[in-house]
Amino acid sequence: MRRYRRYIVGLACVVAFGVIGPFRFGFYSVCTDCGALRHTDRRELPFIAIPYWTSHSVETTPLSRACATTHLVGEHNHTWLFGQGNTFPLWSCSLGRGSSISGQAMSEHVAVFIKNVTQFESLDEARKWLGLALDADTSRFVYGALLDGQFPETGFDNAQEYRLWAATGLGKMNKSVVEMIEFEKIH
């Protein structure tokens, strides 16, 4: 009888673990240096947040590819900022500061702008805009500045076209970002 009781308890534990666990926490993080995304899947024991298995995968983004092809950001250890995650089977969502950066990292428009600034302006100017795009406090202003500066989504093919645009467009973008940051401080 005791023997069967052990089997029943063991079977009940296996079934319970299969029904209520494993708990899974999946999330992404954004590199604040280049804009790459890291997806993490972590399995945890039910009701206690003790992970027993974790996997990571890194995804290149339009912005991280632009940083690599222009050599704007060299080899580096990624600095990951938590973006967003959710759990299973108890559905909940967590938002982090990296969620505001991911839009810029995934934007072809921002990537083309960074490429053009690197190619036709200067590395310092490109690093300034990359820093704004990958800063959780200012990243949301970059896309608005691109629209204010009327930077074309496909960018420019040559330095002459870029310089014609930059004569007014880059100034508008700088002014737009400064105004948005100042407005944010006041409110």
C-alpha positions in Angstrom: 0.0 0.0 0.0 2.8 2.4 0.9 4.5 1.7 -2.4 1.4 2.6 -4.4 1.0 5.8 -2.3 4.5 6.9 -3.4 3.7 6.2 -7.0 0.5 8.1 -6.7 2.2 11.1 -5.0 5.0 11.0 -7.6 2.5 10.8 -10.5 0.5 13.7 -8.9 3.7 15.8 -8.7 4.6 15.1 -12.3 1.0 16.0 -13.5 0.9 19.1 -11.3 4.3 20.3 -12.7 3.0 19.6 -16.2 -0.2 21.6 -15.6 1.0 24.5 -13.5 4.6 24.6 -14.6 7.1 25.2 -15.9 6.6 28.9 -15.5 8.2 30.8 -18.4 9.4 34.4 -18.5 10.2 35.6 -22.0 11.6 39.1 -22.5 13.7 41.2 -24.8 16.5 43.7 -24.0 18.0 46.4 -26.2 21.8 47.2 -26.4 22.2 50.9 -25.5 25.5 51.0 -27.6 24.3 49.6 -31.0 20.6 48.9 -30.8 20.8 45.1 -31.1 18.0 43.1 -29.4 18.5 40.1 -27.1 15.6 37.7 -26.6 15.7 35.7 -23.4 13.5 32.7 -22.5 13.8 31.7 -18.9 12.0 28.7 -17.3 11.3 28.8 -13.6 10.0 26.4 -10.9 6.3 27.0 -10.2 5.5 29.7 -7.6 9.2 30.3 -6.7 11.3 32.4 -9.1 14.2 30.0 -9.3 15.3 29.6 -12.9 16.5 26.2 -14.0 16.9 27.0 -17.7 17.7 30.2 -19.7 18.4 30.7 -23.3 19.4 33.9 -25.2 19.4 34.9 -28.8 20.7 38.1 -30.3 18.9 39.8 -33.2 20.4 42.4 -35.4 18.2 45.4 -36.0 18.3 48.0 -38.8 20.1 50.4 -36.4 22.7 47.8 -35.2 23.4 46.8 -38.9 23.9 50.5 -39.7 26.3 50.8 -36.7 28.3 47.8 -37.9 28.5 48.7 -41.6 29.6 52.3 -40.9 32.0 51.2 -38.2 30.3 53.7 -35.9 30.3 51.2 -33.1 33.1 48.7 -33.1 33.4 45.4 -31.2 31.9 45.8 -27.8 30.3 44.0 -24.9 26.6 44.7 -25.2 25.0 46.8 -22.5 21.5 45.4 -22.2 18.5 47.5 -21.1 15.3 45.5 -20.2 12.6 46.3 -22.7 9.5 44.1 -22.2 8.6 40.7 -21.0 5.7 38.4 -20.2 5.1 35.3 -18.2 3.2 32.0 -18.8 0.9 30.5 -17.6 0.0 33.5 -15.4 -0.2 36.2 -18.0 1.4 39.3 -16.9 3.5 42.0 -18.7 6.5 43.9 -17.6 7.7 47.1 -19.2 11.2 48.5 -18.9 13.1 51.6 -20.1 14.4 49.7 -23.1 10.9 49.5 -24.6 11.2 53.2 -25.6 14.5 52.5 -27.4 13.3 49.4 -29.4 11.3 51.5 -31.8 14.4 53.5 -32.8 16.5 50.3 -33.1 13.9 48.7 -35.4 13.4 51.8 -37.5 14.8 51.7 -41.1 14.3 55.5 -41.2 16.6 56.1 -38.2 19.2 53.6 -39.5 19.3 55.3 -42.9 19.7 58.7 -41.1 22.6 57.4 -39.0 24.3 55.9 -42.1 23.9 59.2 -44.0 25.2 61.3 -41.1 28.2 59.0 -40.7 28.9 59.0 -44.4 28.3 62.6 -45.3 28.6 64.6 -42.0 31.0 63.3 -39.3 31.4 60.5 -36.8 30.9 62.9 -33.9 27.5 64.1 -35.3 26.5 60.5 -36.0 27.5 59.4 -32.4 25.5 62.3 -31.0 22.3 61.2 -32.9 23.0 57.5 -32.1 23.3 58.5 -28.4 20.0 60.3 -28.5 18.3 57.4 -30.3 19.6 54.8 -27.7 18.9 56.9 -24.6 15.7 55.9 -22.9 15.0 59.6 -22.0 15.5 61.1 -25.5 14.9 58.3 -28.0 11.3 59.2 -28.6 12.3 62.6 -29.8 14.5 61.3 -32.6 11.8 60.1 -34.9 9.9 63.4 -34.4 13.0 65.3 -35.3 13.4 63.2 -38.5 9.9 64.3 -39.4 10.5 67.9 -38.5 13.7 68.0 -40.5 11.9 66.3 -43.4 14.6 63.6 -43.7 13.5 61.3 -46.5 12.9 57.7 -45.5 15.3 56.4 -48.1 18.0 58.9 -47.3 20.5 60.3 -49.8 22.7 58.7 -52.4 25.4 61.3 -52.6 27.0 64.0 -50.5 25.6 66.9 -52.6 22.0 65.9 -52.0 22.7 65.4 -48.3 24.4 68.8 -48.0 21.5 70.5 -49.6 19.1 68.9 -47.1 21.5 69.4 -44.1 21.8 73.1 -44.8 18.3 73.5 -43.2 17.1 70.0 -42.3 19.8 69.1 -39.8 19.4 72.5 -38.1 15.6 71.9 -37.8 16.3 68.5 -36.3 18.7 69.9 -33.7 16.2 72.6 -32.8 13.4 70.2 -32.6 15.2 67.8 -30.2 16.3 70.7 -28.0 12.8 72.1 -27.8 11.3 68.7 -27.0 13.9 68.1 -24.2 13.2 71.5 -22.8 9.5 71.0 -22.9 9.9 67.7 -21.1 11.8 69.4 -18.3 9.2 72.0 -17.8 6.3 69.6 -17.8 
